[in-house]
Amino acid sequence: MRRACRQGFKIGPLLAETPAGAERLFTALRSDVAGEEPVFLDISACHPAAVALVERHGWQPVFETARMYAGPAPTLDLTRIYGVTSFELG
């Protein structure tokens, strides 16, 4: 999914079974963005394939966050989560 945000567009969630599938979705979601419009994708630095995806396309971090929980952290399978909806929504 891609949606307009304050500046440019935000991709997310970006879910795929494989890195190749994530690559195809990522490319398609950016394909018709005009000119210099910025596109953002919130990834988890704990997912090496998601990091590799954005690095392969020359993307750079613009901010960092920390995920915090009250109580035990949930067990999450990050292998298919290449981008979250937003850090505000999870």
Phi, psi and omega in degrees: 000142174230137180221155177290144173229186183310313175235115176077222186224155176238132174265136174151144000287154175238102183243134180209151178286331185222161174301323179295320177295320178297320178300314180297315179296314180303313180296316180296320182289341178261349194297327184249019176282126186282143169049231186264016179302127178287148175233135184241149175217121178272115181243166173264126178294349178278357181249097185304324181290326176292318177298315180298322180302308183288325178295323179299331180263008176077017179284150181237149175295142175247343173196165178230151176225170174236134176272126182231149182229148168269114184094192184294142176289141178290155175276118182240137173268101183278354189298337179252359182259101181264347177195139180267163179302307170190158180293335178289327184257343180097000000 
